[in-house]
Amino acid sequence: EAIYLFFFTYGTVTPAPQHSTFPCYGDARQPAAAPPPGILDFGCQRYGSQCCCWLWIPGGDNRAERNVDVSRKLTGRVSTSGQCGMSMAERYIFMTMVSGVNPLQGMEQSSVVYASGEDPRIADFTVPERQEAKPIQFEMKVDINYEEVCDPVRQGPEAEERCKQQMQQELVGLLGAPPEMITVKSVRPG
């Protein structure tokens, strides 16, 4: 049902690979509204110099139609400097855990910390220096029949605006950027 990440400063003692190590364990809840397509955002909570994050897996609570033979890929994002308050150029370590139902044990609720025996499998990273965001402009050619879909003369005055909105939605899904960051200025036959 959920993925958990537990961040701590590089060089500190690595905690035991148990669900009780994750202070936010159990905080993941199904969102009231379905998340937008693309990259999903982790919820995070600081605990002193540590940070614990969670991500609800869409459809994770559907126990009746669970198909363990189908793999799914999700992309999540943690705001390291925002919610976690991590410093730029600092090195951090994190542990991972998943929670949900175990189909091999009668769909019982369980949690699993990624570990090798008694040792948690950890990864480290350095928070990169953040550069000031600058807008980019580019042209893109798409395989679309302009006359049949977007031509305002043939399809009506709102056809071009519909094409711009459709392209914006596709770019939001492709790039994982919020809709307000993407502007489609024009659509024209190529």
N, C-alpha and C positions, 0 to 999 in steps of 0.2 A: 504494500500500500504506500510506502514512503521510503525515501532515501535520506540518510542523515550524514552530515559531515561535521567533524569536530576539529577545529583549528587551534593550534597552540604555537608559541614561539619556539623557534629552532634552538636546540640546546637544553630544553627542559626535559624532565623525566617523562618517558612515554608511558601513558596510562595503560591499565590492563584492558585486553580486548573483550569487554563486557558491555551489554546495553546500559548498565548503570553508570558507565563512564561518560555517556552522552547526556549532559544535563537537560537537553531539550527533547529527550526521548518521549514520545507520546504527544508532542505539540503539533505534529502534522495533522491537518484536518482537510477534508474535502472542501474546496472553495465553493462558495454559494453559486458562482457563475462559472461556466466552462472557460478555461484559460484560452487566450488567443493562440492561433497556430504559430509555430516557430519555437523560439527559445523560451523556456519556462524559468521563472525567477524563484530562487530559494528564499524562504523566510529565515531570518537569522536573529539570534539573541546573544548579546555579549554577557560574559561571566568573568569579570575582572579582565585579565589579559587574554582570556580564551574566548572563542566564538563557536557557537553550535548552530548549525543550519539544517533545514529540512525542506523536502520537496515532495508534495503529494503526487503520486503517480496517477494520471487520469485513468479512470476505470478500475483503479486498484481495489476498490471495495466491492466489486462485482464478483461475488464468490460463485454464483450459479453458472456463469458462462466463462469461467476461467479455462483457458486452453494453454497448458504448459508447453505444448509443442511449438507454439508460435513465439518467436522472439520479437521484441520491440526495442526501438532505439529512441531515447529521449535526450534532449540537450537542455542543460540547466545552467543558470548564471548566478553567481554570488557577488554581491556588491562588497568587495573586500574593504574598500575605504569608507563606504557608506555605513551600512548596518554593523559591520564587524570592526570598524575603526582601525584597520590595519595601516601601518605606516609604509610609505613608499620606500623602496630599497631595503626593506626588512625581509628576513628569511623566516618562513613559517613551515610547519609540518601539519598534515591532516590525516585523520583516520576516516574510514567509511563504514557505514552500516546500512542494512536494509531491514525493513520490517514488513510483515504481512502474514498471509496465511500459508501454511505448509500443506500442499496437496498430498504429500506422502504421509502425513500424520492427521488425516481426517479434517483437514482445513483448520487446524489449530493456529492461533495467533503465535507468531514467533519472530525473533530478531536474530540477525546474523552479522557479526562484525567481521570484516575482511581480515583474516589472520592466517598465519602458518603455524599450526600447533598452538603454543601458548603466546607466541609473539604476534602482535598486530602488524599487518602490512601497512606501512606508512609511506607517504610521498611528501616531498618538500618542494617549495617554490619561493621565489622572491617576488614581492609586489613590484611591478615595473613602474618606472617614473612615468607619470601621466603627462602627455603632451596636450596642448590646447586643441580641442576639436575644431576642425575647419571643414566647411561644406565642400563637397566635390560636385562637379558637374560632368556628366558624360552623356554620350549618345549611345543608343542601343537599337539594334535591328531585331525585330521579332517576326516570326513566321505567322502572319495574320493577314487575312484578306481584307484590306482596308475598305474597299468598296462595299463589301457585303456586311461589314460589321460597324465601321467607324465613320463612314462618309456622311457628313451632315446633310448633303444635298439629296442623297438616295435614301438614307435611313432616318432622317429627321434631325432637327437642331440639337437634340440631347444625345445623339449617338456618340459624338466625339467625347463628350463629358463622361459617358458611361465607360468608354474605352480607357480614358485616363484613370478613372476610379478602379477599374479592373486591373490595370497595370500596377497601380499603387498597391493594391491588395496582394498581388503576386510578388512584388518586390519586398513587401513587409514580411511575407512568409519565407521568401528566399534569403533575405539578409538578416532577419530577426530584429529589425529596427522598428521603433514605434511609428505609427502612421504619420504623426505630425513631423517626423524628420524626413519624410520622402515626399517630394513634389514632382509630379509629372506635368511639365510645362506645355508640351504639345505632342500631338499624334498626327503623323502625316504619312502619305504613301511613300514607300521607299523604292 
